[in-house]
Amino acid sequence: MIFADMHTHTNFSTDSDAEPEAMLESAYARGLTTYCFTDHMDYLFPMDNTQFLFDPKKYWATMSKLKEQWKGRIDVKIGVELGLRDEPDVVEPVTAFYEKLLKDYPFDFVIGSTHCLEHIDPYYPGYWDNFTGTKGMLRYFEAELWNMEHYSGFHVCGHLDYLMRYVPKGKRVHIRKMQDAVDAILQTLLRRDIGLEINTGSLRRNYPETNPSAAIAARYYELGGRLITIASDAHYAEHVAADFDRAEAMLREIGFTEYATFSGGVPKFHKF
């Protein structure tokens, strides 16, 4: 059984209004022993530069207080989800911002995610105006590969094939044509000792697979990857640890026998 949720959001994230205490209460009710806050920090978010940023001093103080208050009930981890970018005009300021953030605050756990490319969040249909489904997905994997190769300080790749959640109706994605692109990302993770997140949030978004898919998770295992974290990507209390039973069944079928939590950036492995 999975007893740790390593990717969750609260009202420190622009897209959530959940109180941190409520998220912990939900985690405790579901029998979790480890819980990690990973609110969004997407510097220079292209749609509105004030979005997806929080006050790190207030965040650290709030989560540190909860960590102490919940000691003995849940092992609270203080993390962050960084939005990585590959557009040449934003790489330098984004890199500098994250390097300072991680220097100033010793997060237990850092997720590196690709939410935006081509100066747009592909959640919005406008991203697809100039792409077929397959080319749009390949462009996303190109951005993800660049980000995994060039940024530092994060411990896992968040929701690797995230874009699959948002492919518009009428756009077809031929995933078999992308194996080389996926392999390049997975091999980069292995070479740089970066883990792979198994994110169940997609299952609540009318997408039938986790991010990444079972096929990608299996390929990671085939290449020798064993460092995985399990994530609900919850933005509401009722979604904490959602669909972890489905994720565990998939991972067991592939051959995985353990998952990781992080403390001070160091992984600890736990058996299913």
Secondary structure, 3 states (H helix, E strand, C coil): CCCEECCECCCCCCCCCCCHHHHHHHHHHCCCCEEEEEEEECCCCCCCCCCCCCCHHHHHHHHHHHHHHCCCCCEEEEEEEEECCCCHHHHHHHHHHHHHHHHHCCCCEEEEECCCECCECCCCHHHHHHCCHHHHHHHHHHHHHHHHHHCCCCCEECCCCHHHHHCCCCCCCCHHHHHHHHHHHHHHHHHCCCEEEEECHHHHCCCCCCECCHHHHHHHHHCCCCCEEEECCECCHHHCCCCHHHHHHHHHHHCCCEEEEEECCEEEEEEC
